[in-house]
Amino acid sequence: MNSHDVELDFSIRPVTAEDEALIDDFFAVMGDESRAFFNRHDENHQSAINFCRNPEEKCQYFLAEADGIMIGLVFLWDLHTTIPWLGIAVRENMKGKHIGRKLIAFAQDYARKHGKGGIQLTTHIANLRGQSLYETMGFRRMGIYGPSGEFYYLFRYTDI
C-alpha cells in the first residue's frame, strides 16, 4: 500500500467569516503550478476572502479541513443560473489523496440538491492532472472557452 491508498480523515464545510486565516495560509503555501492554474493575479484568494467578509447568494464556498488545516477549497458561483461554475484547489502536500474527487462530488451533490442541471468549469490547457480529475468525475470537454482560451468542461445530470 502506498501513501495514496491511505484514507485521509477530513471534513467539508461551508466557509465562514472566521476562516480568513485558514484561507490565507492555504494560498500562502500554494505552489507555482497551482498558482498559475488557479490563482493568477491572486484573484481566487481575494474572492475567497471577500466571500468571508460579504457572503452573497450567487456563490457558495466550501473548505476541506483536517486537523485544523485547510486542505482544499471548492466553490460554485453563478448559483442563480441553471448550470453554475466550479472552482477547486487542493493543498500542495495533499495532492494525490483523492481530496479533489471528494470536493467535486460534494459540489455535484450540492448543485443537484439545489435544482441545478449540471456544473461547468474551465481549466488551463496544460493542467493535465485537473483534466484527468474532471473527466473521471463525469465532466466532458466541450471545447475551448473563448474569453480565456482554456478548455471548457461541462457536467450534466443524466437522470433529470
C-alpha positions in Angstrom: 0.0 0.0 0.0 1.4 3.4 -0.9 0.6 6.8 0.7 -2.0 7.5 -1.9 -4.1 4.5 -0.7 -4.4 5.7 2.9 -7.8 7.2 3.6 -7.5 10.7 4.9 -10.0 11.8 7.5 -11.2 15.3 6.7 -14.5 17.3 6.7 -16.0 19.6 4.1 -17.9 22.6 5.4 -19.1 26.0 4.3 -16.6 28.8 4.6 -17.4 31.2 7.4 -16.3 34.7 8.4 -13.8 33.1 10.9 -11.9 31.3 8.1 -9.8 34.2 6.8 -6.6 32.9 8.5 -7.1 29.3 7.1 -7.7 30.7 3.6 -4.6 33.0 3.8 -2.5 30.0 4.9 -3.9 27.8 2.2 -3.0 30.3 -0.6 0.4 31.2 1.0 1.7 27.6 0.5 0.2 27.2 -2.9 2.9 26.0 -5.4 3.8 27.8 -8.6 1.9 25.4 -10.9 -1.3 25.7 -8.8 -0.9 29.4 -8.6 -0.6 29.6 -12.4 -3.6 27.4 -13.0 -5.8 28.5 -10.1 -4.8 31.8 -8.6 -3.4 34.1 -11.3 -3.1 37.7 -10.0 -4.3 36.4 -6.6 -7.9 36.5 -7.9 -9.3 33.3 -6.3 -7.6 34.1 -3.0 -9.1 37.6 -2.9 -12.5 36.2 -3.9 -12.5 33.7 -1.1 -11.6 36.4 1.4 -14.3 38.7 0.0 -16.8 35.9 0.4 -15.8 35.5 4.1 -16.4 39.2 4.6 -19.5 39.6 2.5 -21.2 36.3 1.6 -23.6 36.5 -1.4 -26.3 34.2 -2.6 -24.8 33.8 -6.1 -21.8 32.0 -4.6 -21.0 29.2 -2.1 -17.6 28.4 -0.9 -16.6 25.2 1.0 -13.4 24.2 2.5 -11.9 20.8 3.3 -10.3 20.7 6.8 -8.1 18.2 8.5 -6.6 18.7 12.0 -7.3 22.5 11.8 -5.6 22.9 8.4 -7.4 23.8 5.2 -6.5 21.2 2.7 -8.9 22.0 -0.1 -11.3 24.6 -1.5 -14.3 24.2 -3.8 -16.7 26.9 -4.8 -19.7 27.4 -7.0 -20.6 30.7 -8.5 -23.5 32.0 -10.6 -25.8 29.9 -8.5 -28.7 31.9 -9.8 -28.2 30.1 -13.1 -29.1 26.6 -14.2 -25.5 25.5 -14.6 -23.2 27.2 -12.1 -19.4 27.5 -12.4 -17.0 25.4 -10.3 -13.6 26.2 -8.9 -11.4 23.8 -7.0 -7.9 23.6 -5.4 -6.1 21.2 -3.2 -3.2 21.9 -0.8 0.1 21.0 -2.5 1.2 18.4 0.0 -2.3 16.8 -0.1 -2.5 16.2 -3.8 -2.9 12.6 -4.9 -5.1 11.6 -1.9 -8.4 11.9 -3.7 -9.4 15.1 -1.9 -10.2 16.7 -5.3 -12.6 13.8 -6.1 -14.4 14.3 -2.8 -14.6 18.0 -3.2 -16.1 17.7 -6.7 -18.5 15.0 -5.6 -19.6 17.3 -2.8 -20.2 20.2 -5.2 -22.0 17.9 -7.6 -24.3 16.8 -4.8 -24.8 20.4 -3.6 -25.7 21.6 -7.1 -28.1 18.7 -7.6 -29.9 19.3 -4.3 -30.3 22.9 -5.3 -32.0 22.0 -8.6 -29.2 22.7 -10.9 -28.8 20.9 -14.3 -25.1 20.5 -14.1 -21.8 22.3 -13.5 -19.3 24.0 -15.8 -15.7 24.9 -15.5 -12.6 26.0 -17.4 -9.1 24.8 -16.9 -5.7 25.7 -18.4 -4.8 23.5 -21.3 -1.6 22.4 -19.5 -3.5 21.3 -16.4 -3.4 17.6 -17.2 -3.9 16.5 -13.6 -7.1 18.6 -13.4 -8.4 17.4 -16.8 -8.0 13.8 -15.7 -9.8 14.5 -12.5 -12.7 16.3 -14.2 -13.1 13.5 -16.8 -13.0 10.9 -14.0 -15.8 12.8 -12.3 -18.1 12.8 -15.3 -17.2 16.2 -16.9 -16.9 16.3 -20.7 -14.5 18.5 -22.5 -16.7 20.6 -24.8 -14.0 22.7 -26.5 -12.2 26.0 -25.9 -13.7 28.7 -23.8 -13.3 31.9 -25.9 -12.5 34.6 -23.4 -9.7 32.7 -21.6 -8.5 30.2 -24.2 -8.9 27.4 -21.6 -10.6 24.1 -22.0 -14.3 24.2 -21.3 -15.8 21.3 -19.3 -19.5 20.5 -18.7 -21.0 18.1 -16.2 -24.8 17.4 -16.7 -27.0 15.2 -14.6 -28.2 12.5 -16.9 -31.3 11.5 -15.0 -33.2 14.8 -14.9 
